[in-house]
Amino acid sequence: MKDYIKVGKIVNTHGVRGYVKCMPMTDDLERFEELKYVYTEKDNTKRTIDDVWYQKGMVYLKLRNIDDMDTAESLKDTYISILEDQLRELPQDTYYLFDLEGMDVYSSDGEHIGIISEIYQTAANDVYEVKNNNSSFLIPAIKDVVKSVNVRDKKMIINVIEGLLE
């Protein structure tokens, strides 16, 4: 795929009319109502959104020309993405998760910890996998740990609490 931005992952089908159940990768579920279309990673296809609804933190989408369960099933485990021009303008001091990938992570003492290689979304909070030459660490995205994020300079400062880097 091109440089698309992932906004969700199709995790299952819903019903027999081609609806797909998506795990959102955004803080604002209603964001999907603003979208006219998304791209499916599996086949790199632009798909018009005909219907959207929500239940228990999941997004249910009806994508045009996906009209039965078998076709919807073929998209299972596929990411859905948007183009950069579909992004919302963010408030100051906020950022998109994709802005963090490849970011250098330093301790508040200035020690280079590593580079963010992966971002995991959990029910409690996001978790950043930080890798260096020797090992990798899981850093929780919580205020007690993440002290500052500078997207422009690709630099994050963390408070190394006891046991964090073990």
C-alpha positions as CSV (number, residue, x, y, z in Angstrom):
1,M,0.0,0.0,0.0
2,K,1.0,3.6,-0.4
3,D,1.6,5.8,2.6
4,Y,-1.8,5.4,4.1
5,I,-2.7,5.9,7.7
6,K,-4.4,3.0,9.5
7,V,-7.6,3.9,11.2
8,G,-8.9,0.4,12.0
9,K,-8.6,-3.3,11.6
10,I,-11.4,-5.6,10.3
11,V,-11.6,-8.3,12.9
12,N,-14.8,-10.1,11.9
13,T,-18.0,-10.0,9.9
14,H,-21.4,-9.0,11.2
15,G,-24.6,-10.6,9.8
16,V,-25.2,-11.9,6.3
17,R,-25.4,-8.6,4.4
18,G,-21.7,-7.8,4.3
19,Y,-21.1,-5.7,7.4
20,V,-17.6,-5.8,8.8
21,K,-16.7,-5.4,12.5
22,C,-13.6,-3.1,13.0
23,M,-11.4,-2.5,15.9
24,P,-10.8,1.3,15.7
25,M,-7.3,2.8,15.9
26,T,-8.5,6.2,16.9
27,D,-9.6,7.9,20.1
28,D,-12.7,9.3,18.4
29,L,-15.1,6.6,17.2
30,E,-17.4,9.1,15.6
31,R,-14.6,9.9,13.2
32,F,-15.8,7.1,11.0
33,E,-19.1,9.0,10.3
34,E,-17.0,11.8,8.7
35,L,-15.3,9.5,6.3
36,K,-16.8,8.9,2.8
37,Y,-14.4,6.1,2.0
38,V,-11.5,4.0,3.3
39,Y,-8.9,1.8,1.7
40,T,-8.6,-1.9,2.5
41,E,-5.0,-3.0,2.9
42,K,-5.5,-6.6,1.6
43,D,-6.4,-5.5,-1.9
44,N,-5.5,-1.8,-1.9
45,T,-9.0,-0.9,-2.9
46,K,-10.8,2.4,-2.2
47,R,-14.2,1.5,-0.7
48,T,-17.1,3.8,-0.1
49,I,-18.7,3.7,3.3
50,D,-22.5,3.2,3.0
51,D,-23.3,2.8,6.7
52,V,-21.6,3.0,10.1
53,W,-22.6,2.2,13.6
54,Y,-21.0,1.5,16.9
55,Q,-21.3,-1.1,19.7
56,K,-19.1,-1.8,22.7
57,G,-16.2,0.2,21.4
58,M,-16.3,-1.4,18.0
59,V,-17.1,0.1,14.6
60,Y,-19.4,-1.7,12.2
61,L,-19.1,-0.7,8.5
62,K,-21.1,-1.4,5.4
63,L,-18.7,-1.0,2.5
64,R,-20.1,-0.6,-1.0
65,N,-20.1,-3.8,-3.1
66,I,-19.5,-6.0,0.0
67,D,-22.9,-7.5,0.1
68,D,-22.6,-10.9,1.7
69,M,-20.9,-12.7,4.6
70,D,-18.4,-14.6,2.4
71,T,-17.1,-11.4,0.7
72,A,-16.9,-9.6,4.1
73,E,-15.1,-12.7,5.5
74,S,-12.4,-12.3,2.8
75,L,-11.4,-8.9,4.4
76,K,-11.0,-10.3,7.9
77,D,-7.6,-9.3,9.5
78,T,-7.3,-6.4,7.0
79,Y,-6.4,-2.9,8.0
80,I,-8.5,0.0,6.8
81,S,-6.7,3.2,6.1
82,I,-7.2,6.7,4.9
83,L,-5.0,9.2,3.0
84,E,-3.2,12.0,4.7
85,D,-5.6,14.6,3.3
86,Q,-8.4,12.9,5.3
87,L,-6.7,13.5,8.6
88,R,-8.2,16.0,11.1
89,E,-6.2,19.0,12.3
90,L,-5.1,18.2,15.8
91,P,-5.1,20.5,18.8
92,Q,-1.7,21.7,20.0
93,D,0.4,19.2,22.0
94,T,-1.4,16.2,20.5
95,Y,-0.2,13.8,17.8
96,Y,-1.1,10.8,15.7
97,L,0.3,7.4,16.7
98,F,2.0,7.1,13.3
99,D,4.0,10.2,14.2
100,L,5.7,8.2,17.0
101,E,7.0,5.4,14.8
102,G,10.8,5.6,14.5
103,M,11.0,8.3,17.3
104,D,14.1,8.4,19.5
105,V,13.4,7.8,23.2
106,Y,15.5,9.3,25.9
107,S,15.5,9.1,29.7
108,S,14.9,12.4,31.6
109,D,18.7,12.2,32.3
110,G,19.5,12.3,28.6
111,E,20.4,8.6,28.1
112,H,19.3,7.2,24.7
113,I,16.9,4.3,25.4
114,G,16.1,3.3,21.8
115,I,13.7,3.9,18.9
116,I,10.0,3.2,18.9
117,S,9.5,0.3,16.6
118,E,6.0,-0.8,17.3
119,I,2.8,0.7,19.0
120,Y,0.3,-1.6,20.6
121,Q,-3.2,-0.5,21.6
122,T,-4.6,-2.0,24.7
123,A,-7.8,-1.4,26.6
124,A,-5.9,0.5,29.4
125,N,-3.4,2.5,27.4
126,D,-1.1,2.4,24.4
127,V,2.3,0.7,24.8
128,Y,5.4,1.6,22.8
129,E,8.0,-1.1,22.0
130,V,11.4,0.6,22.1
131,K,14.3,-1.2,20.6
132,N,18.0,-0.6,20.8
133,N,21.0,-2.7,19.7
134,N,20.8,-5.1,22.7
135,S,17.2,-5.4,23.7
136,S,13.6,-4.1,23.5
137,F,11.4,-2.5,26.2
138,L,7.7,-2.0,26.5
139,I,6.9,1.6,27.6
140,P,3.4,2.4,28.7
141,A,1.9,5.6,27.3
142,I,0.9,7.1,30.7
143,K,1.7,10.5,32.1
144,D,3.9,9.1,34.9
145,V,6.2,7.7,32.2
146,V,6.0,9.8,29.0
147,K,7.1,13.3,30.0
148,S,7.4,15.0,26.6
149,V,6.9,14.3,22.9
150,N,8.5,16.4,20.2
151,V,7.0,15.3,16.8
152,R,9.1,17.8,14.8
153,D,12.4,16.6,16.3
154,K,11.2,12.9,16.5
155,K,12.2,12.9,20.2
156,M,10.4,11.5,23.3
157,I,11.5,12.0,26.9
158,I,10.4,9.4,29.5
159,N,10.7,9.0,33.2
160,V,12.4,5.7,33.9
161,I,10.5,4.3,36.8
162,E,11.7,1.3,38.8
163,G,11.6,-1.9,36.8
164,L,10.7,-0.2,33.5
165,L,13.9,-1.2,31.6
166,E,14.4,-4.6,33.1
